[in-house]
């Protein structure tokens, strides 16, 4: 994983619209994270984060949290009401204003097969919550999700 992941992260050098020291752009980070999820599909989040960090991928914790959300929302879109924002600590952030989420969502839309989407989407807290509600008898059109709360270092 390390070689491919490092290469993907080095493809760009922009983050949040400012020049970085070769840290990679959001699209490269999303691609590297996707490779990590596929290479280690059974790994816990912390293991993925450690592997990405070891490969030199910046923002690994954020990427491992946001990629499943983006992939999960691909499955949930039109099924339930999704919030447009999430909380990063006490700060409310629009998903559309989070460059790594935007890159992850664009990447998710390029995946063609359920086998490419589902294993990552099923790691999403939103997908798990909707699945649990549906199994409990809820109707999808009545489900309105609240904004997620995350805290990134």
N, C-alpha and C positions, 0 to 999 in steps of 0.2 A: 504494500500500500504506500509506503513512504515515498518512493520515487515518483510514482504517478501523481500522488497527492501534492507533493512539493511542486512538480511541474505545473499542475493546474493552478496552484496559488500564485506562481510567478508570472502567469500570462498577462497580468495587468498590474498597474501601480497606482490606482486611484481608489480612495475610500472616502465616502461621504463628501465627494466632490473636491477633495484636496489631495495633493500629491503626497505619497508616502514613500518609505524607503524600500520599494519592491515588495510590499506586504501583500499585494494582490488586490484585485477588484472584487466586488460582491459576486459577479458571475463566476469568476474563477474559484472563489471560496465555496460557492454553492456546488460547483462541479466536483471539487475535491471532496466535499462532504458527502455528496451522492456516492462517489466511489467508495468512500469509507463505509457508508451504510451497506453497500452491496458486497464489499469485501468481507465485512464482519457483521453480517445480518443478525447474529445471535449475541453480539456484544452489548453490554450495558452502556448507557450514555457516557459515563465517566471514562470507560475504556476507549470509546470513540474520540472523546475530547483529548485524552492523553495521546492517542495515536496521531491525531491531527496536529496537535502542538509539537510533537516530536518530529513531524514531517515539515514543520515550519509554517503551518497554515494559521494565519491570524484569526482572531475572533471565533475560535473553535467552539467555545461554549454557546455563543449566540447562534452559530450555524447549526449545531446539533439540536438546539431547541426549535429553531425556526423552520428547518427543512421539513420535518414531519407535519408541522402546522400547514405549510404551503401545499404539501401533497395531500393532506387530509381535506383541506378546503376544496380541492379539485373534486373529491368525492361528494362532499357535503353541499356544494353550491347548488342552489335550486331546491334542495331537499328540506333544509331548515333555515332559519334566520340567523345569519352570522354577524357578529359585531365587526365594525370597521376599525376598531382600535384594540389595543392591549395596554397593560400597565407594565412599565419597566421600573420596578420599585414603586415610587409614588407618582411617577411621570406617565401621563397617558400619551400614547403614541399611535398615530394612524398607521395601519399596516402599509398603506400606500407611501408613507414617508420613511419607511424602514428599508434602506437599499438592499440589505441582505435578504429580507423577506421578498421583495419585488423580484430579485434575481432568482430566488428559489421557486417562486410561483411561475416565472417564465420557464424555468427548467422543467418543472412538473408538467406544464402544458405540452412539452415536447415528447414526453413519454407516451408510447403508443399502446402498450399492453398492460392489462391489470397486474400481471406479474412484475412489471416495472414500477408500478405505483403503489399497490396494496401493502407490501411489506413495510414501506416507509410510512404511508398514511396511517396504518394501524398503530403506529407508535404515538400518534397525536392524541393529546388529552381530549380534544374536541370530538374526535371520531369515537374514542372509547366512551365518552359521556353520552353521545347520541346513540351508540349501539346499545348501551345499558338501558337508556330510556325506551328505545324501541322494543327491546326484549321484555321490558316491564309493561308494555301495552300502550305506550304513548303513540300518538299519530305524528308523523314527521312535520306536517304543516303547522302543528301547534307548538313546536319546539323553537325557543328563542334563546340563543346562547349568550351568556354574559362575557364581557371582556376577560381574557386570560390575564393572570398576574404572574409575572416573571421578574427575577432579579438577576441582572448580569453584573459581573465584576468589572 
